[in-house]
């Protein structure tokens, strides 16, 4: 039962990342102070191709909507 829950949770997270992928949006990373800075490639140009995980606050205000921890809590609550 736990293994099935892990597989279901992983597929749900993967599906959400694929659904929210946008090749035209820039990739952002946390600056450690609650903000975001553009992620740059080796040439100093902002990397493109973001999803709800690495798109920054302007992409999705609630992130991906759920986390692996949320899915684990739900799975064990159902058991």
N, C-alpha and C positions, 0 to 999 in steps of 0.2 A: 504494500500500500504506500509506504514512504517513497519507494523508488518511483512508482507511478506519479506521485505528487511532484517529485523532483523533475521528472521528464516533462510533465505538464507545465510546471512553472517556467522551466527553461524555454519551452516552445512559445509560451505566452509572452515572455520578455523579448525573445527574438522576433516574434511577429510584430510587436509594438515598435521595435527599432526599425524594422523594414517599412512599416506603414508610415512612419514619420520622416523617413529619409528625404532630403531635398538637396539635390546637387548644386543648387544656386545659392545656398546659404553658407556663410562662413562658419568655421569651427572655432569655438571659444573654450577656454579653460579657466578654472577658478584661480583667483589671485591670492587665495588664502585669507582674505579680509572680507569675504562676502560678496565680492565683485567678480567681474569677468574681464579677461584680456584676450585679444585675438591670438589664436595659435598660428605661428608663422612657420613656413618651411625654411629650408636652408638658404634660400635666396631672399628671405625677408618678406615674402608675399604671403598673405593670409591663406591658409588652407581652406578648401571648399568641400562641401559634401557633409552637411550636418544632419543630425536627427534629434529626437527629444532629449537624448543623453548629453550631447556635446554642443548643442546649439545655443546655449546661454539663456539668460532670463528672457530675452526678447523673442525666443523661439516658442517656448511653452512655459507659461508662468508656473505650472504645477509639475514641471518635469515630465516624466513619462506616465504619470498618473498612479503608478504603483511601483513598489520595489520588490526585490526578492524576499525581503523580510516580511512584507505584507502578505505575499503569497504563502510563505511558510506558516505564519500565524493562522491564516484562513484554513490551510490544509489540516493543521493539527486540531483546530477547533471543530472541523467537520468530523474528524475521527472520534 
